[in-house]
């Protein structure tokens, strides 16, 4: 699929919109990350990148083009202590 011209707000909402080229993803390896919270809950998080926008005339300190990523993330609860579950033992509030 060919690159498509796009205009997005970048880098902040108060900045004027910037032009770029939407570059479709050719291949992705999106792995799960596990995060353990202090309350004992284990979250699994995975990015889902749909495309990237290469910003016109925007470069980092090394001269590489700047990209904005278009996507979302998937979050699932891998485990939660019983005391935090509805109806579980402990001090958790039931609704």
ZASEKOL-191966 format. One record per residue (C-alpha): y, x, z; residue number from 1; residue in three letters. Coordinates in steps of 0.2 Angstrom, whole numbers, plus 5000, padded with zeros to 4 digits. Layout:
! ZASEKOL-191966
+------+------+------+-----+-----+
|   c2 |   c1 |   c3 |   n | res |
+------+------+------+-----+-----+
|    Y |    X |    Z | NUM | ALA |
...
+------+------+------+-----+-----+
END
This chain:
! ZASEKOL-191966
+------+------+------+-----+-----+
|   c2 |   c1 |   c3 |   n | res |
+------+------+------+-----+-----+
| 5000 | 5000 | 5000 |   1 | UNK |
| 5017 | 5007 | 4995 |   2 | UNK |
| 5031 | 5010 | 5008 |   3 | UNK |
| 5043 | 4996 | 5011 |   4 | UNK |
| 5061 | 4998 | 5015 |   5 | UNK |
| 5066 | 4990 | 5032 |   6 | UNK |
| 5082 | 4989 | 5043 |   7 | UNK |
| 5079 | 4989 | 5062 |   8 | UNK |
| 5090 | 4991 | 5077 |   9 | UNK |
| 5088 | 5010 | 5082 |  10 | UNK |
| 5089 | 5019 | 5094 |  11 | UNK |
| 5097 | 5006 | 5106 |  12 | UNK |
| 5101 | 4988 | 5104 |  13 | UNK |
| 5120 | 4992 | 5105 |  14 | UNK |
| 5118 | 5004 | 5090 |  15 | UNK |
| 5120 | 4998 | 5072 |  16 | UNK |
| 5104 | 4994 | 5063 |  17 | UNK |
| 5096 | 5009 | 5054 |  18 | UNK |
| 5087 | 5010 | 5038 |  19 | UNK |
| 5069 | 5017 | 5036 |  20 | UNK |
| 5053 | 5016 | 5027 |  21 | UNK |
| 5038 | 5006 | 5034 |  22 | UNK |
| 5023 | 5017 | 5032 |  23 | UNK |
| 5006 | 5007 | 5033 |  24 | UNK |
| 4992 | 5015 | 5044 |  25 | UNK |
| 4979 | 5023 | 5034 |  26 | UNK |
| 4967 | 5027 | 5048 |  27 | UNK |
| 4968 | 5025 | 5067 |  28 | UNK |
| 4958 | 5030 | 5082 |  29 | UNK |
| 4964 | 5019 | 5096 |  30 | UNK |
| 4955 | 5023 | 5112 |  31 | UNK |
| 4956 | 5014 | 5129 |  32 | UNK |
| 4965 | 5022 | 5144 |  33 | UNK |
| 4960 | 5018 | 5161 |  34 | UNK |
| 4973 | 5016 | 5175 |  35 | UNK |
| 4969 | 5014 | 5193 |  36 | UNK |
| 4983 | 5006 | 5203 |  37 | UNK |
| 4986 | 5009 | 5221 |  38 | UNK |
| 4979 | 4992 | 5226 |  39 | UNK |
| 4962 | 4997 | 5218 |  40 | UNK |
| 4964 | 4987 | 5202 |  41 | UNK |
| 4958 | 4996 | 5186 |  42 | UNK |
| 4967 | 4992 | 5170 |  43 | UNK |
| 4961 | 4996 | 5153 |  44 | UNK |
| 4975 | 4999 | 5140 |  45 | UNK |
| 4974 | 5002 | 5122 |  46 | UNK |
| 4988 | 5004 | 5109 |  47 | UNK |
| 4987 | 4994 | 5093 |  48 | UNK |
| 4998 | 5002 | 5079 |  49 | UNK |
| 5001 | 4991 | 5064 |  50 | UNK |
| 5013 | 5003 | 5055 |  51 | UNK |
| 5027 | 5016 | 5058 |  52 | UNK |
| 5044 | 5016 | 5052 |  53 | UNK |
| 5051 | 5033 | 5046 |  54 | UNK |
| 5069 | 5033 | 5050 |  55 | UNK |
| 5081 | 5039 | 5036 |  56 | UNK |
| 5091 | 5055 | 5040 |  57 | UNK |
| 5084 | 5055 | 5058 |  58 | UNK |
| 5075 | 5071 | 5063 |  59 | UNK |
| 5069 | 5079 | 5080 |  60 | UNK |
| 5074 | 5096 | 5086 |  61 | UNK |
| 5060 | 5104 | 5076 |  62 | UNK |
| 5065 | 5096 | 5060 |  63 | UNK |
| 5051 | 5082 | 5060 |  64 | UNK |
| 5056 | 5065 | 5054 |  65 | UNK |
| 5058 | 5052 | 5068 |  66 | UNK |
| 5047 | 5037 | 5068 |  67 | UNK |
| 5048 | 5020 | 5076 |  68 | UNK |
| 5031 | 5012 | 5079 |  69 | UNK |
| 5027 | 4994 | 5075 |  70 | UNK |
| 5013 | 4987 | 5086 |  71 | UNK |
| 5007 | 4980 | 5103 |  72 | UNK |
| 4996 | 4985 | 5117 |  73 | UNK |
| 4980 | 4977 | 5123 |  74 | UNK |
| 4978 | 4976 | 5142 |  75 | UNK |
| 4962 | 4970 | 5151 |  76 | UNK |
| 4957 | 4971 | 5169 |  77 | UNK |
| 4942 | 4982 | 5171 |  78 | UNK |
| 4940 | 4978 | 5190 |  79 | UNK |
| 4949 | 4971 | 5204 |  80 | UNK |
| 4945 | 4972 | 5223 |  81 | UNK |
| 4938 | 4956 | 5230 |  82 | UNK |
| 4952 | 4954 | 5242 |  83 | UNK |
| 4965 | 4952 | 5228 |  84 | UNK |
| 4954 | 4938 | 5219 |  85 | UNK |
| 4958 | 4920 | 5221 |  86 | UNK |
| 4945 | 4914 | 5234 |  87 | UNK |
| 4940 | 4932 | 5239 |  88 | UNK |
| 4940 | 4938 | 5257 |  89 | UNK |
| 4955 | 4947 | 5263 |  90 | UNK |
| 4974 | 4942 | 5264 |  91 | UNK |
| 4976 | 4937 | 5246 |  92 | UNK |
| 4985 | 4920 | 5243 |  93 | UNK |
| 4975 | 4906 | 5234 |  94 | UNK |
| 4984 | 4895 | 5222 |  95 | UNK |
+------+------+------+-----+-----+
END
